Amino acid sequence: MTEWNVRPVTASDEPEWRELYRGYRAFYGVPADEAKIDTVWSWLSDEAHESHGFVAVDAEGHLGGIAHVRRFARPLSATTGLYLDDLFTSPAVRGGGAGRALLLHLGEYAKDAGLSVVRWITAEDNATARRLYDSVAKQTAWVTYDIVS
């Protein structure tokens, strides 16, 4: 199994990040809209923006996975959590530990930052990802709703 180094995304990651992010969008049936991809990259490149990116990097320096996170308030517990908006691994390395490395890193990152939880959602039928998630986290009883404007 490949050993993965997880670190914040940097400017030099942009070409491989774009390839992975296009793959993420395609996985969910979302067209590769370059203007939207540019917007997300600009968020990740702006230290003041609430969204932050992490990458799983192999020994040769190639990206195997991406994760996008942001902090969120938890009023009932009066704490702050870390929300994982996006997690994607290259199909070429899927099952090789990049996703697990990203999730474990985010758990440590949250703990070190004094954050109370790392939370995310996934599609109910995403069985491959759910096997990974079940091995590192606890599924909640919450049901998600959207009001789309």
URPEMO-V336027 format. One record per residue. N is the residue number from 1. OMEGA is omega in whole degrees, 0 to 359 (none if undefined). NEAR is the number of other C-alpha atoms within 12 Angstrom. Layout:
N;OMEGA;NEAR  N;OMEGA;NEAR
This chain:
1;179;13  2;173;23  3;184;22  4;172;31  5;179;28  6;181;34  7;175;29  8;177;29  9;178;33  10;181;25  11;182;20  12;179;16  13;190;28  14;183;26  15;180;18  16;176;26  17;180;38  18;179;33  19;179;26  20;182;33  21;173;38  22;177;30  23;177;28  24;179;27  25;180;23  26;179;17  27;180;20  28;176;18  29;180;11  30;181;15  31;180;16  32;180;20  33;186;17  34;178;16  35;179;13  36;177;17  37;175;25  38;180;19  39;181;16  40;178;28  41;179;32  42;176;23  43;183;22  44;180;31  45;183;25  46;182;17  47;181;17  48;181;11  49;182;18  50;180;21  51;179;28  52;182;31  53;173;39  54;179;42  55;171;45  56;187;45  57;178;33  58;184;23  59;179;14  60;179;12  61;180;19  62;180;29  63;176;41  64;181;42  65;180;46  66;174;47  67;178;42  68;185;38  69;173;35  70;177;31  71;176;28  72;180;24  73;177;18  74;187;17  75;182;10  76;180;9  77;183;12  78;179;11  79;176;18  80;178;22  81;177;28  82;180;33  83;178;30  84;180;31  85;187;25  86;172;33  87;181;40  88;173;43  89;178;40  90;176;33  91;181;21  92;182;17  93;183;24  94;184;22  95;182;21  96;173;22  97;182;30  98;179;38  99;178;41  100;180;38  101;178;37  102;181;40  103;180;42  104;177;27  105;180;29  106;176;41  107;178;27  108;178;19  109;180;26  110;180;26  111;181;17  112;181;13  113;181;17  114;179;16  115;190;25  116;185;26  117;164;29  118;185;37  119;175;33  120;175;30  121;173;25  122;177;25  123;182;16  124;183;14  125;180;11  126;188;15  127;181;12  128;180;19  129;182;27  130;175;21  131;176;19  132;183;26  133;179;28  134;182;17  135;183;15  136;186;21  137;179;21  138;176;17  139;180;19  140;179;13  141;185;7  142;176;10  143;184;11  144;176;12  145;175;7  146;164;6  147;185;5  148;180;4  149;none;3
